Amino acid sequence: MSAKIPPFLKLGDKVGICCTARFVTPELIRPCIETLQAWGVVPVLGENIYQQQYQFAGNDFERAIDLQSFLDNPEIKAIVMGKGGYGSVRIIDSLDFTAFNSSPKWLCGFSDITVVHSHIHAQFGIATLHSPMAVSFQPGNALPEALASFKDFLFGKWPDFTFENTFSTPNRLGYGQGQIVGGNLSLLYALSGSASDMDLKGKILFLEDIDEYVYHIDRMMWQVKRSGKLSHLAGLVIGGFTDMKDNASPFGMDAQTIISEAVKEYAYPVAFGLPVGHIPNNYPLPLGVEAKLTVGEKSSNLVYMD
């Protein structure tokens, strides 16, 4: 059963842009503002969007109040996060989702925004969008095709994914069906045992990450495994694991091999190569929505049912 689906955009709708994590500058998000205008929607900036406190986009209160105002404002029909990094976990428990729960809107972003995605799924069962953010519109940060797909989805066109496994780690063939949930592995690991921690039973889990030592990936996968969260998935889909690092004494496995080893005792399908994550071809991935996953030897297919 899918999560509750927010309405899609119409021409002239207002789209909020705010930051729950790292700071942005006017130059960083200008391409996003101009592109949204070209798409026929009206970008609305959070009052504190250009604040800065060290690496954060203002203090915790300033970041929270911007998101809260957009969650509460019925004229804002979607919310695009400005930038990831770190900071959402510091404010998530101060937010009131009452108005959002009554009148959902698409909440869009990735990376640190996994905290918000996971919290909404765990607490309210509302679909959200793992997608490019405001800084993704900077030239070179995202492929035009990925941004075009982001636009298409916001206006109601569901994505279907057929993708190739280009890694030496093999897919595990099979078919699975369930809500697709997940996001950044480091954040899902950090949310374990909290109010934002999701129940993964019977669901298709999506994972991606960036800038981690490979032994960190192993440690996180073992925690997720030992918590029982990997035991009863409907499927596992792996996106980008980019800029991975190793020690002077090598760990001996890459991220894909580590993940494959962690789930080797289970029977559900495992697909590598989904074009989602900290990569230029970061396509929008609706979370909380029922999907069908078919995994072949080299090619896999993910189809949404709504």
Order of alpha helices (4+ residues) and beta strands (2+ residues): beta-alpha-beta-alpha-beta-alpha-beta-alpha-beta-alpha-beta-beta-alpha-beta-alpha-beta-alpha-beta-beta-beta-beta
